[in-house]
């Protein structure tokens, strides 16, 4: 016959296992007693429950990193792309997260996917590529507003990858190359303009002071002689040629 004391020991062990719960620092417990919520969330530390009567649901208060799978999005300028994102959120009210929504993790995931498609579908491709921070802030604000009744705080939303069709990638590459060529031509033209302006100013200065022209002439001869050239060209000043030109004109 089964000893009575063994049955009592088993009953005590079962009672202790069902009645004593330990919650970590980042955990809270929502206790239901016969289906009704028993006060505020409990924890952290040791929690005593009444077996069979009490039921506890644990909720983690740590930040959850939710990866949003790639979503098919058609932008406002009719470009079909695939976009994925990551959402950072945490539970700030465990009671609302358990009572007001059936599965807050699944609900937040589905809401993030639909909001991502909706918001990015209203933006043009150039805005999505160049003003991503503004779109992230808009997504975070919308998600935080909708998840607040669930006791969830969305702290950040980041759009990770934007997959473009091959045709669009080639078009963007050609556009970027054309933009670089345009900038190079503008910089070259500005350089030519500045150089011509300085040459014009230098010619005005030399025309007002003939001695400066002679000094420049001598400096040029010195530079030519130091380069070890086999042939040296001596430019003849215009003033010397004026004498012969006047005689020929008589």
C-alpha positions in Angstrom: 0.0 0.0 0.0 1.3 3.5 -0.9 2.5 5.2 2.3 0.5 8.2 3.3 3.5 10.4 4.2 4.9 10.1 0.6 1.6 11.3 -0.7 1.8 14.3 1.7 5.3 15.1 0.6 4.3 15.0 -3.0 1.4 17.2 -2.3 3.6 19.7 -0.4 6.1 19.8 -3.3 3.4 20.4 -5.8 1.9 23.1 -3.6 5.3 24.9 -3.2 6.0 24.6 -6.9 2.7 26.1 -7.8 2.6 28.7 -5.1 6.1 30.2 -5.1 7.3 32.2 -8.1 10.4 34.3 -8.5 10.4 37.2 -10.9 13.6 38.8 -12.2 14.3 42.5 -12.0 13.1 43.1 -15.5 9.9 41.1 -15.1 6.5 41.8 -13.8 3.6 39.5 -13.1 -0.1 40.1 -13.7 -2.0 37.9 -11.3 -5.6 36.6 -12.1 -7.6 35.2 -9.2 -10.6 33.2 -10.5 -10.4 35.2 -13.7 -10.2 38.7 -12.1 -7.1 40.8 -12.0 -5.6 40.9 -8.5 -4.4 44.5 -7.9 -1.3 46.0 -9.6 1.4 44.0 -11.3 3.7 42.1 -8.9 7.5 41.9 -8.8 10.3 41.7 -8.9 11.2 39.1 -6.2 9.3 36.3 -4.5 5.6 35.9 -5.3 3.2 33.7 -3.4 0.2 32.3 -5.3 -2.7 30.2 -4.3 -2.6 27.0 -6.4 -5.4 26.4 -8.8 -7.1 29.7 -7.8 -4.3 32.1 -8.9 -2.7 32.3 -12.3 0.2 34.6 -13.2 1.3 35.9 -16.6 4.8 37.2 -16.7 5.7 40.3 -18.8 9.2 41.4 -19.6 10.0 45.2 -19.4 13.1 45.0 -21.5 13.3 46.7 -24.9 12.2 44.3 -27.7 13.9 44.5 -31.1 11.2 43.6 -33.7 12.5 42.8 -37.2 9.9 43.8 -39.8 10.2 41.5 -42.9 10.5 43.0 -46.4 7.3 44.7 -47.5 6.2 45.4 -51.1 5.7 49.2 -51.3 4.7 51.3 -54.3 5.9 54.9 -53.8 4.0 58.0 -54.7 6.0 58.3 -58.0 4.9 54.7 -58.9 8.2 52.9 -58.1 7.9 49.3 -56.8 10.4 48.6 -54.0 10.9 46.2 -51.1 11.6 47.8 -47.7 12.3 46.2 -44.3 12.7 47.9 -41.0 13.4 47.3 -37.3 11.2 48.6 -34.4 12.4 49.1 -30.8 9.7 49.1 -28.2 9.1 48.0 -24.6 6.2 47.4 -22.2 5.5 50.3 -19.8 2.2 49.1 -18.5 2.1 45.3 -18.0 -1.6 45.2 -17.1 -2.7 46.9 -20.3 -0.3 44.8 -22.4 -2.1 41.6 -21.1 -5.7 42.8 -20.7 -6.2 45.2 -23.6 -4.6 43.1 -26.4 -4.5 39.4 -26.9 -0.8 39.2 -28.1 1.0 42.5 -27.9 4.0 41.2 -29.7 2.0 39.9 -32.7 -0.2 43.0 -32.7 2.8 45.4 -32.7 4.4 43.4 -35.6 1.3 43.6 -37.8 0.7 47.2 -37.0 4.3 48.0 -37.9 4.0 46.2 -41.3 0.8 48.1 -42.3 2.1 51.4 -41.1 5.4 50.9 -43.0 3.6 50.3 -46.2 1.2 53.2 -45.7 3.7 55.8 -44.8 6.3 54.9 -47.4 3.6 54.6 -50.0 2.9 58.3 -49.6 6.6 59.3 -50.1 8.6 59.6 -53.3 11.6 57.5 -54.0 14.0 60.5 -53.7 12.6 61.3 -50.2 12.9 57.7 -49.1 16.6 57.7 -50.1 17.6 61.1 -48.9 15.3 62.0 -46.1 15.1 58.6 -44.3 15.5 60.2 -40.8 12.3 62.2 -41.2 10.4 59.1 -42.3 11.7 57.2 -39.3 10.5 59.8 -37.0 7.1 59.8 -38.7 6.8 56.0 -38.4 7.8 56.1 -34.7 5.2 58.8 -33.9 2.4 56.9 -35.6 3.3 53.6 -34.1 3.7 55.1 -30.6 0.3 56.7 -30.9 -1.5 53.5 -31.8 0.3 51.3 -29.3 -0.1 53.6 -26.3 -3.5 52.1 -25.3 -1.7 48.7 -25.2 0.8 50.0 -22.6 3.6 49.9 -25.2 6.2 52.6 -25.9 7.8 52.6 -29.3 11.2 54.3 -28.9 12.6 54.1 -32.3 11.9 52.9 -35.9 14.7 52.4 -38.5 14.2 51.7 -42.2 17.1 49.3 -42.9 17.2 48.2 -46.6 15.5 49.6 -49.7 15.7 47.1 -52.5 15.3 48.7 -55.9 14.6 47.0 -59.3 17.6 46.6 -61.6 16.3 49.2 -64.0 15.9 51.8 -61.3 19.4 51.1 -60.0 20.9 51.7 -63.4 18.8 54.9 -63.9 20.0 56.2 -60.5 23.6 55.4 -61.4 23.3 57.3 -64.7 21.7 60.2 -62.9 24.5 60.3 -60.3 27.1 60.1 -63.1 25.5 63.0 -64.9 25.3 65.0 -61.7 29.0 64.5 -61.1 29.8 65.6 -64.7 27.7 68.7 -64.3 29.5 69.6 -61.1 32.9 69.0 -62.7 32.0 71.3 -65.6 30.7 74.0 -63.3 33.9 73.9 -61.2 36.1 73.9 -64.3 34.1 76.9 -65.7 34.4 78.8 -62.4 38.2 78.1 -62.4 38.5 79.4 -66.0 36.5 82.5 -65.0 38.6 83.2 -62.0 41.9 82.7 -63.9 40.8 85.0 -66.8 39.7 87.6 -64.2 43.1 87.5 -62.5 44.9 87.6 -65.9 42.9 90.7 -66.9 43.8 92.4 -63.6 47.5 91.5 -64.1 47.5 92.9 -67.7 45.9 96.2 -66.4 48.7 96.5 -63.8 51.5 95.8 -66.3 50.1 98.2 -68.8 50.1 101.0 -66.3 53.7 100.3 -65.2 56.2 99.4 -68.1 58.9 98.6 -65.6 56.8 95.9 -64.1 56.6 94.3 -67.6 60.4 94.5 -67.9 60.9 92.8 -64.5 58.5 90.1 -65.5 60.4 89.6 -68.7 63.7 89.2 -66.8 62.1 86.8 -64.3 60.9 84.7 -67.2 64.4 84.5 -68.7 65.8 83.4 -65.3 63.2 80.6 -65.1 63.9 79.4 -68.6 67.7 79.3 -68.0 67.3 77.2 -64.8 65.5 74.4 -66.6 68.5 73.3 -68.7 66.7 73.7 -72.0 68.7 73.1 -75.2 66.8 75.9 -77.0 65.9 79.2 -75.4 63.5 81.7 -77.0 64.1 85.3 -76.3 60.9 87.3 -76.7 61.5 90.8 -78.3 59.7 93.6 -76.5 57.2 95.4 -78.6 58.9 98.7 -77.9 61.9 97.7 -79.9 59.8 96.7 -82.9 58.0 100.0 -82.9 61.1 101.8 -84.2 61.3 99.6 -87.3 57.6 99.7 -87.9 57.6 103.5 -87.9 60.5 103.5 -90.4 58.6 101.1 -92.7 55.5 103.2 -92.5 57.3 106.4 -93.8 
